[in-house]
């Protein structure tokens, strides 16, 4: 009977006959390989297909079990060794960023220390006092403010501010001059303050500022000022600071 070798063991082999039977066959002295065709006798014990399948399934199950053990072992090994691995890069990056911020703060502090500090004791007394007075003046709310024109020449214009008469005119000379007159017309109130003139161009931009101080400006007092008008100046803003007492 013709058969094909399907599996080779130590003392026998499994063959499949022409009619589909699986039989055990003793291996002869010659060498054989899986897939070889041989002639067997009818008296060979029958080896059922079910037994052959059981053997194949058993081997597959053993292989799968070994694979599961390897995978599970790898996972637990990784978790165990992870605690001994080097620290991750995230804390390192954070530490580097903190270090850079500290260096930046130190650099700023160093630059601030290198800037020479202005000593108020070395400044002239008059300059220091004037700067402080001007700062205090601009922090106050003005009693009066208005934009006035410089176009008309030799025309007297007056503004009455709580008993203070402010009058001005533009004098036509080689250089135009703004003549200002300030008079306290109150009966008993003294004015303590100042008047700020902001010289302006036609578009409203300020070219310069002129401050007229009026300390202890008693009733009847008069103060006059002349201010040169520069090219392009067409208006000025009158701002009055101070109080009556």
C-alpha positions in Angstrom: 0.0 0.0 0.0 1.4 3.4 -0.9 1.6 6.1 1.8 3.2 9.5 2.4 5.3 10.3 5.5 3.6 13.1 7.5 5.7 13.0 10.8 8.9 11.3 11.9 9.5 10.2 15.5 12.4 8.3 17.0 11.2 4.7 16.5 8.3 5.2 14.0 6.7 7.6 11.6 3.2 8.7 10.9 2.0 8.1 7.3 -1.1 8.9 5.3 -2.4 6.2 3.0 -4.0 6.7 -0.3 -7.5 6.2 1.2 -6.8 8.9 3.9 -5.9 6.7 6.9 -3.2 7.7 9.3 -1.0 4.8 10.3 2.1 4.1 12.4 5.0 2.6 10.5 8.3 1.5 11.9 11.2 3.3 10.4 13.4 1.0 8.3 17.2 1.2 8.3 17.3 3.7 5.5 16.8 7.5 6.0 13.4 9.0 5.2 12.0 12.6 5.2 8.6 14.1 5.6 6.8 14.0 2.3 8.5 10.9 1.0 6.3 8.2 -0.5 6.8 4.6 0.8 5.1 1.2 0.5 3.7 -0.2 3.7 2.0 -3.5 4.6 -1.7 -3.8 5.4 -1.0 -5.1 9.0 0.3 -1.7 10.3 -1.7 -0.4 13.2 -4.1 2.4 12.3 -3.3 5.8 13.8 -6.6 7.8 14.0 -6.8 11.3 12.6 -8.3 12.5 15.9 -5.2 11.3 17.8 -3.0 13.1 15.3 -4.9 16.3 15.6 -4.7 16.1 19.4 -1.0 15.8 19.2 -0.7 18.8 16.9 -3.1 20.9 19.1 -1.2 19.9 22.2 2.1 21.2 20.7 0.4 24.5 19.6 -1.0 25.0 23.1 2.4 24.5 24.7 4.0 27.0 22.3 1.3 29.6 23.0 1.7 29.1 26.8 5.5 29.7 26.4 4.8 32.9 24.4 2.4 34.2 27.1 5.0 33.6 29.8 7.6 35.5 27.8 5.4 38.5 27.3 4.2 38.7 30.9 7.7 38.3 32.1 8.9 41.1 29.9 6.2 43.5 31.2 7.0 42.8 34.8 10.8 43.0 34.2 10.3 46.5 32.5 8.2 47.8 35.4 10.8 46.5 37.9 13.8 48.0 36.1 12.0 51.3 35.3 12.6 52.6 38.8 16.3 52.2 38.4 16.5 53.8 35.0 17.9 57.4 34.6 15.5 60.3 35.5 13.3 61.3 32.5 14.2 64.3 30.4 11.1 66.3 31.6 12.4 67.2 35.0 15.8 67.9 33.4 14.2 70.4 31.0 12.3 72.0 33.8 15.5 72.3 35.9 17.3 73.8 32.9 14.5 76.4 32.4 14.6 77.4 36.1 18.3 77.8 35.9 18.0 80.0 32.8 15.4 82.2 34.6 17.7 82.5 37.6 20.6 83.6 35.3 18.3 86.2 33.6 17.3 87.6 37.0 20.9 87.9 38.1 21.8 89.6 34.8 19.0 92.2 35.2 20.1 92.8 38.8 23.7 93.2 37.7 22.7 95.7 35.0 20.6 97.7 37.5 23.5 97.8 39.9 25.8 99.1 37.1 23.5 102.0 36.3 24.8 105.1 38.1 22.3 106.4 40.6 21.7 110.1 40.6 22.5 111.5 44.0 20.1 114.3 44.9 22.6 115.8 47.3 25.0 116.5 44.3 22.3 118.4 42.3 22.1 122.2 42.7 19.6 123.1 45.4 17.6 125.4 43.1 17.3 122.7 40.4 16.1 120.0 42.8 13.5 122.3 44.4 12.2 123.5 41.0 11.9 119.9 39.7 10.0 118.9 42.8 7.7 121.9 42.6 6.9 121.2 38.9 6.1 117.6 39.7 3.7 118.6 42.5 2.1 121.2 40.1 1.4 118.7 37.4 -0.1 116.2 39.9 -2.8 118.8 40.8 -6.1 119.2 39.0 -6.1 122.4 37.0 -8.5 125.2 38.1 -8.8 126.4 34.5 -7.6 125.4 31.0 -8.3 126.7 27.5 -6.7 126.9 24.1 -6.1 130.4 22.9 -5.1 131.8 19.4 -1.9 133.7 18.6 -2.9 134.8 15.1 -4.3 138.3 15.9 -1.6 141.0 16.4 -2.0 143.9 18.8 -5.4 142.7 20.0 -5.9 142.5 23.7 -7.7 139.3 24.8 -8.8 138.8 28.4 -9.8 135.7 30.5 -11.3 136.0 34.0 -10.4 133.1 36.3 -12.1 133.3 39.8 -10.9 136.9 40.3 -7.6 136.5 38.4 -7.5 138.5 35.2 -5.3 136.9 32.5 -4.8 139.2 29.5 -2.4 138.8 26.5 -1.6 140.2 23.1 0.8 139.4 20.2 3.3 142.2 19.6 4.5 142.7 16.1 8.3 143.3 16.2 11.3 141.8 14.5 10.2 138.6 16.3 6.7 138.1 17.3 6.3 138.3 21.1 3.5 137.1 23.4 2.9 139.7 26.1 1.1 138.3 29.2 -0.4 140.2 32.1 -1.7 138.6 35.3 -3.6 140.6 37.9 -5.3 139.5 41.2 -8.5 141.4 41.4 -9.9 139.7 44.4 -10.7 141.9 47.4 -9.1 139.7 50.1 -8.2 136.3 48.6 -4.6 135.5 48.0 -3.7 133.1 45.2 -1.0 130.4 45.6 -0.1 128.6 42.4 1.2 128.9 38.9 0.2 129.4 35.3 1.4 127.0 32.6 1.5 128.1 28.9 1.8 125.2 26.4 2.9 126.6 23.1 1.4 124.7 20.2 1.5 124.3 16.4 -1.6 124.5 14.2 -2.1 120.7 14.3 -2.3 120.9 18.1 1.2 119.4 18.9 3.0 121.0 21.8 6.4 122.6 21.0 7.4 123.7 24.5 6.0 124.7 28.0 6.5 127.9 29.9 5.7 128.0 33.6 4.9 131.3 35.4 5.1 130.9 39.2 2.7 133.0 41.4 3.7 132.3 45.0 1.8 134.5 47.6 -0.1 136.4 44.8 -2.0 138.9 47.0 -4.9 141.1 45.9 -3.8 143.9 43.7 -0.6 142.1 42.6 0.3 142.2 38.9 2.8 140.1 37.0 3.9 140.6 33.4 5.8 138.3 31.1 7.1 138.4 27.5 7.5 135.2 25.6 9.1 134.9 22.1 6.8 133.1 19.6 8.7 130.6 17.5 8.1 129.7 13.8 5.0 127.7 13.3 3.4 128.4 16.7 -0.2 129.5 16.2 -1.9 128.6 19.5 -1.2 128.1 23.2 -3.0 126.3 26.0 -3.5 128.2 29.2 -3.6 126.0 32.3 -4.0 127.5 35.8 -3.0 125.5 38.9 -3.3 126.5 42.6 -5.8 127.7 45.2 -7.2 130.8 46.9 -7.0 131.5 50.6 
